[in-house]
Amino acid sequence: MKIMRTRSVLASLSAALVVGACGSDASNEDVVAHVGPYRLMVDQAVALLVDQENLAAEARVVESLAELWVDYTLLAEAAAEDSTFSQLDLEPLVMQQVSQEMVFQLRDSMIQVDTFITEDELRGLYEAEAPAVEVRARHIMLQMPLQATAAQQDSVRGVLAEVRRRVLSGEDFGTLAQEYSQDPGSAFNGGDLGYFGRGDMVAPFEEAVLALEPGEVSEVVTTPMGLHLIRLEDRRVQGFEDLSAQYRRQVQGRMVQEAESVFVSGLFDRVDPVVSEGAYDILREIATTPGARLSGRAERRALIEWDGGSVAVSDVRQLFQLESVQLRTQVAEGSDEELADFLQSLARRELLIRAAEAEGLRPAQDSVNVLVDDARVQLREATRLLGLLRLEAAPGEARDIAISRTVEEALADILSGATQVVPLGMVGFQLRDGRSIAIEESGVGAVIVGVAEIRTARQLSPIEGIAVDSAVARDGGDGR
């Protein structure tokens, strides 16, 4: 299994939920989430999660499922009211794409770089960088418990350190990988990852394996996936003649990127943006609750500013609505230094957009309107593919009930693989605006307990199961 760069919890979920009955009188302990008259019930969430063995019984999993249920319920309701979605403002979504195209055009027109390089110069770079190196490695991975304490982290690290001592004492790495590794993609094969090249693994893993010589074993390596012990099996490099054309394109692309960096730095250095006091705490807060209502003054507050411009709270909130959940998580958990880099990157982007506008690269409003209409058509098509566009109510069936049933069918199709998850992003935030929405902590906890109990009971051996059944029979079935 390759240790890939990122992994989205929501993308792994394949989203399976059942929509609760409308107008339920259930207490909060029985409810996972609610929006308006709709309810997602604990027993319904448990019933659908319990068979998804690839999903851990964790709060983030249940909460992600509940958030998806909220989005799709509101989308189905909006489609029932107006299937053209004319009530949604899609221009910010379109302008995000337009701004990116403007920046590309600006770079094409303003950045001139000589990318000529001789064959001898190219060969020299190739030999110095060894870009085509491929390595074959084995690893033993131990996962870190979610929100692990310092003692838990030390315990896991200690286990892997002991395994490393055993390897260095002569025990077979592959055998120990089969016994200890928690990477299901490679453990059965003795931890063998096969051959891989630069960029195939996350940076800490790649750096560690490239520092090894064949036969050497690394120290304990930490990555977002867990802790690793790595043994380098082989290293090979493809010849320059085989890859010279591809490598030339890579080098020329890098030369253009370096020229772009110089151009952008020039814009940035001329205005010298300054991060506002308290900006990091504000960033973390809005990353945690991007949909929270703010006053106009709060929305306009600058997070980083310069003479003639700024990046305000409203700009970042809109970005969070357009980008993935991972970005918000990274910002919420980022250090001050990481958030400073983040704000500076936003300032550079804003300066590029303004430079593009000054060059007359902003499209006319009529062109923007055409793009907005196209985006509305695409949203309608996505809603149709999810099965949420048309409500076919049974005779006498209320619209709320029909919406609940339609959302249930859509999510069941996603679970079966018949359709894919459609992330709503900014559209979801607009649909939520002004609505009473809650994810109940007690309900989430009840789902975690319910799923864990059922899965644990299934893992009992036949003898243990007989013993449990006998004990229940002796106690008269009441568990006393």
WONORGI-V65789 format. One record per backbone hydrogen bond with DSSP energy under -0.5 kcal/mol. NH is the residue of the N-H (numbers start at 1). CO is the residue of the C=O. E is the energy in kcal/mol with one decimal. If there is no record, write none. Layout:
nh->NH co->CO e->E
nh->NH co->CO e->E
//
This chain:
nh->4 co->2 e->-1.3
nh->12 co->8 e->-1.6
nh->13 co->9 e->-1.0
nh->13 co->10 e->-0.6
nh->14 co->10 e->-0.7
nh->20 co->39 e->-1.6
nh->23 co->37 e->-2.6
nh->24 co->21 e->-0.8
nh->30 co->27 e->-1.7
nh->31 co->28 e->-1.1
nh->32 co->40 e->-3.4
nh->33 co->40 e->-1.2
nh->34 co->438 e->-2.0
nh->35 co->38 e->-1.4
nh->36 co->436 e->-1.3
nh->38 co->35 e->-2.2
nh->39 co->20 e->-0.5
nh->40 co->33 e->-2.8
nh->41 co->39 e->-0.6
nh->42 co->30 e->-2.7
nh->45 co->41 e->-2.2
nh->46 co->42 e->-2.7
nh->47 co->43 e->-2.2
nh->48 co->44 e->-1.5
nh->49 co->45 e->-2.2
nh->50 co->46 e->-2.5
nh->52 co->49 e->-1.8
nh->53 co->51 e->-1.6
nh->55 co->52 e->-2.3
nh->56 co->54 e->-0.6
nh->58 co->56 e->-2.1
nh->62 co->58 e->-2.0
nh->63 co->59 e->-3.0
nh->64 co->60 e->-2.0
nh->65 co->61 e->-2.2
nh->66 co->62 e->-2.4
nh->67 co->63 e->-2.5
nh->68 co->64 e->-2.0
nh->69 co->65 e->-2.3
nh->70 co->66 e->-2.2
nh->71 co->67 e->-2.3
nh->72 co->68 e->-2.5
nh->73 co->69 e->-2.1
nh->74 co->70 e->-2.3
nh->75 co->71 e->-2.3
nh->76 co->72 e->-2.5
nh->77 co->73 e->-2.0
nh->78 co->74 e->-2.6
nh->79 co->75 e->-2.5
nh->80 co->76 e->-1.9
nh->81 co->77 e->-1.5
nh->82 co->78 e->-2.6
nh->85 co->82 e->-1.8
nh->88 co->85 e->-1.5
nh->90 co->88 e->-0.9
nh->94 co->90 e->-2.0
nh->95 co->91 e->-3.1
nh->96 co->92 e->-1.4
nh->97 co->93 e->-1.0
nh->98 co->94 e->-2.6
nh->99 co->95 e->-2.8
nh->100 co->96 e->-1.4
nh->101 co->97 e->-2.0
nh->102 co->98 e->-2.4
nh->103 co->99 e->-2.1
nh->104 co->100 e->-2.0
nh->105 co->101 e->-2.4
nh->106 co->102 e->-2.4
nh->107 co->103 e->-2.5
nh->108 co->104 e->-2.2
nh->109 co->105 e->-2.0
nh->110 co->106 e->-2.5
nh->111 co->107 e->-2.1
nh->112 co->110 e->-0.7
nh->113 co->111 e->-0.5
nh->115 co->113 e->-0.8
nh->122 co->118 e->-2.3
nh->123 co->119 e->-2.4
nh->124 co->120 e->-2.2
nh->125 co->121 e->-2.0
nh->126 co->122 e->-2.3
nh->127 co->123 e->-2.5
nh->128 co->124 e->-1.8
nh->129 co->125 e->-2.6
nh->130 co->126 e->-2.4
nh->133 co->130 e->-1.3
nh->134 co->236 e->-3.3
nh->135 co->196 e->-2.5
nh->136 co->234 e->-2.5
nh->137 co->194 e->-1.1
nh->138 co->231 e->-2.5
nh->139 co->191 e->-1.6
nh->140 co->229 e->-2.2
nh->142 co->227 e->-2.5
nh->148 co->145 e->-1.4
nh->153 co->149 e->-2.5
nh->154 co->150 e->-2.4
nh->155 co->151 e->-2.0
nh->156 co->152 e->-2.4
nh->157 co->153 e->-2.5
nh->158 co->154 e->-2.3
nh->159 co->155 e->-1.9
nh->160 co->156 e->-2.0
nh->161 co->157 e->-2.3
nh->162 co->158 e->-2.0
nh->163 co->159 e->-2.0
nh->164 co->160 e->-2.3
nh->165 co->161 e->-2.0
nh->166 co->162 e->-1.9
nh->167 co->163 e->-2.1
nh->168 co->164 e->-2.6
nh->169 co->165 e->-1.2
nh->170 co->167 e->-1.8
nh->171 co->166 e->-2.3
nh->176 co->172 e->-2.0
nh->177 co->173 e->-2.3
nh->178 co->174 e->-2.1
nh->179 co->175 e->-1.4
nh->180 co->176 e->-2.9
nh->181 co->177 e->-1.7
nh->182 co->141 e->-3.6
nh->184 co->182 e->-0.9
nh->186 co->183 e->-1.4
nh->187 co->183 e->-2.6
nh->189 co->186 e->-1.2
nh->190 co->187 e->-1.7
nh->191 co->186 e->-2.6
nh->192 co->186 e->-0.6
nh->192 co->189 e->-1.0
nh->193 co->137 e->-2.9
nh->196 co->135 e->-2.2
nh->198 co->133 e->-0.6
nh->200 co->197 e->-1.7
nh->202 co->3 e->-1.0
nh->206 co->202 e->-2.5
nh->207 co->203 e->-2.9
nh->208 co->204 e->-1.8
nh->209 co->205 e->-2.3
nh->210 co->206 e->-2.3
nh->211 co->207 e->-0.9
nh->212 co->209 e->-1.1
nh->215 co->232 e->-3.7
nh->216 co->213 e->-2.8
nh->218 co->230 e->-3.1
nh->221 co->228 e->-2.8
nh->223 co->226 e->-2.7
nh->226 co->223 e->-1.1
nh->227 co->142 e->-2.8
nh->228 co->221 e->-2.7
nh->229 co->140 e->-1.7
nh->231 co->138 e->-2.5
nh->232 co->216 e->-1.8
nh->233 co->136 e->-3.0
nh->233 co->231 e->-0.5
nh->234 co->136 e->-1.6
nh->236 co->134 e->-2.9
nh->238 co->132 e->-0.8
nh->243 co->239 e->-0.9
nh->243 co->240 e->-0.7
nh->244 co->240 e->-1.1
nh->247 co->243 e->-2.9
nh->248 co->244 e->-2.4
nh->249 co->245 e->-1.7
nh->250 co->246 e->-1.8
nh->251 co->247 e->-2.6
nh->252 co->248 e->-2.6
nh->253 co->249 e->-2.4
nh->254 co->250 e->-2.1
nh->255 co->251 e->-2.0
nh->256 co->252 e->-1.9
nh->257 co->253 e->-2.2
nh->258 co->254 e->-2.4
nh->259 co->255 e->-1.9
nh->260 co->256 e->-2.5
nh->261 co->257 e->-2.4
nh->262 co->258 e->-1.9
nh->263 co->259 e->-2.2
nh->264 co->260 e->-2.8
nh->265 co->261 e->-2.5
nh->266 co->262 e->-1.8
nh->267 co->263 e->-1.6
nh->268 co->264 e->-2.4
nh->269 co->265 e->-3.1
nh->270 co->266 e->-1.5
nh->271 co->267 e->-0.9
nh->271 co->268 e->-0.6
nh->272 co->268 e->-2.1
nh->274 co->305 e->-2.9
nh->276 co->303 e->-2.5
nh->279 co->276 e->-1.8
nh->282 co->278 e->-1.9
nh->283 co->279 e->-2.6
nh->284 co->280 e->-2.3
nh->285 co->281 e->-2.0
nh->286 co->282 e->-2.6
nh->287 co->283 e->-2.0
nh->288 co->284 e->-1.5
nh->289 co->285 e->-2.1
nh->292 co->289 e->-1.6
nh->299 co->295 e->-2.4
nh->300 co->296 e->-1.6
nh->301 co->297 e->-0.5
nh->301 co->298 e->-1.0
nh->303 co->311 e->-3.1
nh->304 co->311 e->-1.3
nh->305 co->274 e->-2.4
nh->306 co->309 e->-2.9
nh->307 co->271 e->-0.5
nh->308 co->306 e->-0.6
nh->309 co->306 e->-2.3
nh->311 co->304 e->-2.6
nh->312 co->310 e->-0.5
nh->313 co->301 e->-2.1
nh->314 co->299 e->-2.4
nh->316 co->312 e->-1.7
nh->317 co->313 e->-2.7
nh->318 co->314 e->-2.1
nh->319 co->315 e->-1.8
nh->320 co->316 e->-2.6
nh->321 co->317 e->-1.6
nh->322 co->318 e->-1.2
nh->322 co->319 e->-0.5
nh->323 co->319 e->-2.4
nh->327 co->324 e->-0.7
nh->328 co->324 e->-1.0
nh->329 co->325 e->-2.2
nh->330 co->326 e->-2.7
nh->331 co->327 e->-2.3
nh->332 co->328 e->-2.8
nh->333 co->329 e->-1.9
nh->334 co->331 e->-1.0
nh->339 co->335 e->-2.4
nh->340 co->336 e->-2.1
nh->341 co->337 e->-2.0
nh->342 co->338 e->-2.1
nh->343 co->339 e->-2.6
nh->344 co->340 e->-2.3
nh->345 co->341 e->-2.1
nh->346 co->342 e->-1.8
nh->347 co->343 e->-2.3
nh->348 co->344 e->-2.4
nh->349 co->345 e->-2.1
nh->350 co->346 e->-2.3
nh->351 co->347 e->-2.4
nh->352 co->348 e->-2.1
nh->353 co->349 e->-2.2
nh->354 co->350 e->-2.3
nh->355 co->351 e->-2.1
nh->356 co->352 e->-2.3
nh->357 co->353 e->-2.4
nh->358 co->354 e->-2.2
nh->359 co->355 e->-1.1
nh->360 co->357 e->-1.8
nh->361 co->356 e->-2.2
nh->367 co->364 e->-0.6
nh->368 co->364 e->-1.7
nh->369 co->365 e->-2.6
nh->370 co->366 e->-1.7
nh->371 co->367 e->-1.8
nh->372 co->368 e->-2.3
nh->373 co->369 e->-2.3
nh->374 co->370 e->-2.1
nh->375 co->371 e->-2.3
nh->376 co->372 e->-2.1
nh->377 co->373 e->-1.9
nh->378 co->374 e->-2.4
nh->379 co->375 e->-2.2
nh->380 co->376 e->-2.1
nh->381 co->377 e->-2.3
nh->382 co->378 e->-2.5
nh->383 co->379 e->-2.3
nh->384 co->380 e->-2.1
nh->385 co->381 e->-2.5
nh->386 co->382 e->-1.6
nh->387 co->383 e->-0.5
nh->387 co->384 e->-1.3
nh->388 co->383 e->-2.4
nh->389 co->383 e->-0.6
nh->392 co->390 e->-0.6
nh->393 co->391 e->-0.8
nh->397 co->394 e->-2.7
nh->402 co->398 e->-2.2
nh->403 co->399 e->-2.7
nh->404 co->400 e->-2.3
nh->405 co->401 e->-2.4
nh->406 co->402 e->-2.4
nh->407 co->403 e->-2.6
nh->408 co->404 e->-2.1
nh->409 co->405 e->-2.2
nh->410 co->406 e->-2.2
nh->411 co->407 e->-2.6
nh->412 co->408 e->-2.1
nh->413 co->409 e->-1.9
nh->414 co->410 e->-1.7
nh->415 co->411 e->-2.3
nh->416 co->412 e->-1.9
nh->417 co->413 e->-0.8
nh->417 co->414 e->-0.8
nh->418 co->413 e->-1.9
nh->419 co->413 e->-1.0
nh->423 co->421 e->-0.6
nh->427 co->424 e->-1.7
nh->428 co->425 e->-0.5
nh->429 co->425 e->-1.4
nh->430 co->426 e->-2.0
nh->431 co->427 e->-2.5
nh->432 co->428 e->-1.7
nh->433 co->429 e->-1.1
nh->433 co->430 e->-0.5
nh->435 co->432 e->-2.5
nh->437 co->435 e->-0.9
nh->438 co->34 e->-1.9
nh->440 co->32 e->-2.3
nh->440 co->438 e->-0.6
nh->441 co->439 e->-0.5
nh->444 co->440 e->-2.5
nh->445 co->441 e->-2.5
nh->446 co->442 e->-2.1
nh->447 co->443 e->-2.0
nh->448 co->444 e->-2.2
nh->449 co->445 e->-2.4
nh->450 co->446 e->-2.6
nh->451 co->447 e->-2.9
nh->452 co->448 e->-2.4
nh->453 co->449 e->-2.6
nh->454 co->450 e->-1.9
nh->455 co->451 e->-2.5
nh->456 co->452 e->-2.5
nh->457 co->453 e->-2.3
nh->458 co->454 e->-1.7
nh->459 co->455 e->-0.9
nh->459 co->456 e->-0.8
nh->460 co->457 e->-1.1
nh->465 co->461 e->-2.8
nh->466 co->462 e->-2.1
nh->467 co->463 e->-2.3
nh->468 co->464 e->-2.5
nh->469 co->465 e->-2.5
nh->470 co->466 e->-2.5
nh->471 co->467 e->-2.3
nh->472 co->468 e->-2.4
nh->473 co->469 e->-2.3
nh->474 co->470 e->-2.4
nh->475 co->471 e->-1.9
nh->476 co->473 e->-1.4
nh->477 co->472 e->-3.1
nh->478 co->475 e->-1.0
//
